[in-house]
């Protein structure tokens, strides 16, 4: 094997088999995979991948933030990093996150024989990328750059359990969270491999995406308070129906994206009280998010949402209350990392395109501190966060091999 071309050494059959093995952890007879962060399925998956890391010659640890990290140092004392996450949303598919983490292990095994590499290799499975049980998400990667505070640790999630308790249950140590922080000045690049989670590559019949940047996201929780009353006796003109008000607001937020104010806008969570067939709803709780690759447009979107809530209150007589949640800023991929991925994609001989990521990733957090890039492979039909998520095994193997060649290329060049 050439010491500058590592892709041929990636064991594609083993990669596909390991992904299938991992997908059994948290699988449901009704379909899908559920490995909510810090739960027993998440920990079981972490233990399985830790064994594969050791087999690849990596020194393995679970850090205080419950991240799984494998390391193999190089003579330069500097590092290249890759990986993704093992946790899932409820009833997810088999590849979101898991693909990048397991591919990182396979690439580490392949690069074990490249004796001329100067950089050490870090492979990480980040904890709680998805934001389990209403948490902010990307907790593991944010801990690595010192962005998890005491207030977040003590806040109870949707299950009534605080983040610090979740960390302890999963083998982390919130009291030592500062020790999880990386010396980012020693890391020359982070490259994350991921399924696209959208339809662009599949519809274009292209095999690879070279990511130019990752979209930003602004979350918001909204409560609309009306007046609960008897559904049969209260005339329509005397009602203050919180659910009807919420319906107007959901459509108005959707229209923000249709009108071009932000790239996409989604209300993905809604519940009402008392949630009884013959009672006019007195309260409606909804969660929304705005996504855009321009931070200024996200800021303008906040103003628009506040105006929409005020207008619904005026028309419907409700009282609205907003709580702005996590803001994850958009981030550009580093041009040197993009160039390395483009060169590896060219060398693969397969069709590729440059594109932005519409989904958020741990690379988005690290990309504000170290040179970052991402590689996408197609999601068939664009399906993700759902049991029907799938990717052709040929593309799974191709992506891992492009990742290997990208890291070898980055080892051979200085990054500015």
N, C-alpha and C positions, 0 to 999 in steps of 0.2 A: 504493500500500500504506500502510495506517495505520502510523504509527511505533510503535504500541504492540501491534500484532498481527502477528506474524511468521510464523505457521504457514502461511499461504497461499503464502509465498515458498519453502517447502521443496520442492525438486524430487524428488517421490516416485519418478518413473520412474528418475531417475538414481541415487537411493539403492538401489533394488532391483537395478539393473544393476551397480552397484559391489559390492554384496554378493555377487552371482553371480560377478563377476570375481575378487574376493578368495578365494572358496571354491575356486577352481581351484588356488591355491597350496597345495601339500601334499596335494592330493586323491589318492585311491588308486583304481585300477581296481576293487578289491574293495569299495569304499564308504568313505565317511568322509573327514575332513580331519585331517591330522596336521601341526601346526606347533609342535613342542616349543620352549620358550623357548630363545633364544640360538642355535638351529640355523639352517641356511641358508634354510629356508622361512620361518622367523620373520623373519629379516632382510629377505628379499625382500618379504614382506608389509609390513613397516615402510617400506621404500623406496617401494612403491606408494602407500601412504596418505600419506606425506610429500609426494608430488607433488600429491595431491588437496588437502592442506592449503595448499600454496602457491597453488594455483588459487583457493582460498577467501579469499585475502588474508591468510593467517597467516604470521608469521615462524617458521621451523621450525628446531628443533635436536634432536639426540640427546644427552641429558645423560649424565653419567658412569655412571649406573645403567642405561643403555641404554633409558630411557624416550624415546618420541617425543613432543615437545611443540610445539604450535603456539600462537602468541600474537598477539593484536591488542590493543594498549593502548587505554584509554578516558580521557576527560578527568579523571575522578575520581582516577586513580592506583590504584584498587582493582579487584578481579577477581571474576568469576564463572567457575567451572570446570565442565567436563563431560568425559566420555570413558569408556573401558573398556580392554579388552586385546585383543591380536591373537593371542597364543599359545593353543594348544589342548592338550587331553589327546590321547592316542593314539586314532585312529579316532573323532574327534569329529564333531559336526554343523557347519553353516556359520555359525551365528548367535551362539553363546555368546561374549560379549566383543566379537567383530567388529561386531555390530550397534550397540552403544553407541558404539564408536570411530568408525565410518563415519558414523553419525547425527550425532555431534558435529561432524564436518567439514561435513556438509550444513547443519546449523543455523548454523554459522559463516558459510557462504556466504549463507544467508538473512538473517542479522542484519547482514551487511555494509552493507545499505541502510537500516538503522535509525539514522539520524543522531543521534537524541536520546539514545541509550544512553550512560549515564555510565560504566558499568563496562567494563573491558577483558574480553576473553574468552580463557580458556585451554582448549585441547582437548588431551587427553593420551591416548596409547596406552601403558598401563603395561606394564612388562617382567615376565615370569614371574609372572603371577597364579596360574597353575595349579599351580606347584610341580613343574616338570619334573625327571625323573630322581631323585625322592626328596628334592628340596629343600623347604624350608618353604613356599614360595609367597608371593605378594604382595610379592615383593622390591622391585619398582619403586616401589610406593606406600609401602612402609616406608622406603625410602631417602629419599623426599621429606619424611618427618617424622623422620629421623635414627634409625631403628630397625634398621639393619643394622650389625652389629659385626664386628670383625676375626676373631673366632672363626668366625663364619658364612662369611666370605669365604674362609677357608683350609680349610674342611671339604670333603672330597671327596664328590661325589654318587654315585649308583648306577653311573655310568659311570667312576668313578675320577678325575674331573676336578673341581678346586676351583671355587667360585663366582667367584673373581677371574679365573681363566683363562677361564671362560665369558663373563664380562663383556668381557674384552679381545677375545675372538673375535667378539663381537657389536658391537664399536665403542664399548663403554663404557670407563671408566677407574677401576678400584677405588681407585687412589691419590688420586683427586679426589672420592671419593664424598661427602664433606662438602659439596662445592660444589653437589651436586644438591638439597640441602635447600631447601624452599620457605620463604618468609617467610609463615607461615600467618596472621599477623595482618593481611595485606593481602587475604586471600581471604574474601569474604562468603558464599559458598555453593559447594558441589560437588553436582551433580545427575548421577546415573548412570542411563542408560537401558539396559534389559536385557530379554531374553526371560525369562519366569518360571522356566523349567527345572522346572516342576512342573505338576500337572493342574488346579489350583484354578480359574483363569480359564476355561480351555477347558471344563471340565465345567459351569461355571455360565453359560456363554455370555455372559461379560462381556469387554469389550474392553481394559480398563486396570486395573492395580493400582497403588494409591498406597501405597508401602511405609512402614510405621510404624517399622521397625527391622530389624536383621540379626542372625540367630542367632549365638551363639558356638560355637566348636569347640575340642575338646581332643583331640589326637592322642597315640597311645601305640604303641610297638613292644614286642612280647613274644616272648621265646625260651623254649620249653619243652624241657628236655633229658631224654631217656629213655635207654634202653640198646639200641643196635642189635644185632640177632642174627638167626639163621637163622629164616625164617618157617615152615619146615616142621618143624623139630625142637624149637622152644621151646614148651612147654605154655602155654596161655592164662593160667593163674594165675601164671606166672613172668615174664610180660612187663611191661616198662615202655615202652609204646608212645607215643611223643611225638605222633604224628598223632591217635590216639584221644583223647588228652588235649586236643589242640587243638580237636577236634570238639566236645567237651563245653564248652570255653571259648567257642567261637564262639556256640553256642546260648545259653550263659549270658549273654553280653554282649548278644545280641539281646533276651533276656528282660528286661533292664534297662529297655528302652524299652517293651516290651509291658506291663510292670508299672507304668509311669509314673514311674520314677526320673529319666529324662531324656526329652527329646522324641523323639530317634532315636539309635540306636546301631548301628554297622556295622563288620563285619570285612571289608575289601575286598581284602586282600592276604594270601596264605598260600603258603609253600613249605616243603618238608621235605628232610631229608638222611637217607640217601643218595638217596632218591627212586628206589628200585629195587623192582621188583615182589615179589621173594622175600626182601626184607630188612625186618625190623621197623624202622620209622623211629626214628632216634636223636635227631633234633632237629626241631623245628617252629618256624618263624618266622612270626609274624602281625602285621599292623598293624591297628589299630582306631581309631575316632574316635567321640566323643560330641558331640552337638549339642543346645544348649538356649538359650533366650533369657534364662535366669537364671544369672548367674555362680556363685551359691551352689550351684545344683543341679549344675553342672559340677564344682565342688569336691567335693561329696558323691559324684558319680559316680566320681571318682578313687579314693576310699576303697573304694567298692563293687568296682571292678575289681581292686584289690589283694587284697581279700578273696576274690574269685572265683578268682584265680590260686592263692592259698594253699590254697583248698579243692580245686581240681583236683590240685594237688601232693599233698595228703593222700590223696585217693582213688586216684590213679593212680601215685604214687611218683615223679613227675617233679620236676625242679627248675626253677622258673620265675624269669625275670628280666625286670623291666619297665624301659623307658626312656621317660620321659614326653617327648613331643615338643611341637610348637608349640601354644600356647594363644592363640587369637584371641578376644578378649572380645566379648560381644554389645554392640550399640550402638543407641541410639534415633535415629531420624531427628529433625531439628530441627523443632519445631512450625511455625515460619515457612515452612520449605521445604515441609513437608507441606501447609500451607494454600495455598501457591502452586500446587502440583501439583494439589490438589483443585479449585481454581478453573479451572485449565486443562482438567482432565478434564471438569468440568461444562460448560465452554464448547464442548467437542467434541461434545456431544450424545450421546455413546456411554455405555453402561452401565459402571460402574466400582465397585471396592470397595477398602477399606483392607485391608492384609494385612501379615504379617511375611515376610521373606525367609528361606527355609530354607537357601539356599546362601550361602556367603561371597562377598564382593566387595571390590574395592579401596576402595569407598565406606566399608566398615567400618573401614579403617585411617584414612582421612582424617576420618571422622566423630567421632573422638576429639579432633580439633584444629580443625575448621571446621564450620559448619552444613552438614548433609548431608541429602540426600533421594534417593529412587530412584523410577523409573517402570518398571512391568512391562507387557509385552504377552504374550498367550497363547502357550504352547508347545502345539502340537497333540498331543493324547494325553499331554501332560506329559513328552514324551521330550526328554532332553538328555544331553550327554556320550556321544552315540551317533550313528551315521550317519543314522538316521531322524529326527533333530531337524529340525523345520520349524515355520514360522510363516506365517500367511496374509500375503501382500504388503500387503493393505489394513491389517492391524494394524501391520506394520512402518512404513508411512508415517504412520499415525495416531500412533504413539508418538513419532516424530521431530517431528511438528507440535506435540504436547503439550509436548515438551521445549523447543521454541522459545518457545512462549507462557509456559512456566514461567520461563525465563531472563529474558524481557522483564518479567514481573511482578516477579521478584526485583530487577531493576534499578530498579524504581520504588518500592521500599519499603526501609526500614531494617530490618536484622535485629538482634535483641537477643541 
